[in-house]
Amino acid sequence: MAASVRYISTDLPLPELAFFRSVIPMAIVGILILQQRKPFFPSPRKPLLLRGILGTGGLLCFFHATQNLPMSVSGILVWCTPAVTYVTARLALGEKLGIKTLQWLLVAAFGLLLIFSPVWFADIKDNNALAQVNFVDFSIGLMGTLFAGMVFVTIRSAAANHTNYSIVFSFSVTASIITGAWMMTSFVMPNHKLWGILIVIGVTGTLAQLALTEAYRNAPAALVSSMGLMQAPFAIAWGVFMFAEQLTALHLIGIVLMGIGVALASRAHARE
């Protein structure tokens, strides 16, 4: 999804991207809820509303960072999310990870370092990253990591009384209302190609939300959030196949280390 957002970020405004990312899941999950003949917003509604507001904030920050920050800088923000989630889950839910799990997550983080290091070194040498980064843009991206940490906690809290469908639906409805109203001020009619990409963003976003919600229901928030580090290898793969980007030896080593680290962290946690 991130690759698709970056691909069309110069063609469509932020609220329009966020709206279609939200309204398509709302339609898909809404149909699934109707088929089950369940209420759309079951009680208690406060956790659902909180999930919707925090999720919308995180979504807008994520899209803004994807549109406006260089890959090297957005990579730093990817690192921040699991750390923020770990602290938030520890304080709010009392969750903690074992030593072996943390050790393997550090291996995955080192793999991420190898993936981004060529870009970081090039930016430092040429001073490209500092020239392209706006403090406000970076602050918005960092705020997105804070929203993400709080979202993971609210999902875990809401999971005690709500199904995955109702949690995802409440977020999608809230985001659709907020971004839809904002979109009216700067709507750009997409062409056929952009419509196709928007549908891809919406469908993949739906699958990701359902999968993550189920994961947060059954595993510690910090562990599941760390799995998000794997978005870097997938983004690289999309870059290779869609944009003919170069794949270096450091990329390959980093991808392997991240895969091993995440897999063994999950295994270690299951045994703790």
Helices and strands as residue ranges (DSSP letters): H 2-8, H 14-36, H 46-68, H 71-93, H 99-126, H 128-132, H 135-158, H 164-183, H 192-218, H 221-227, G 228-230, H 231-243, H 249-271
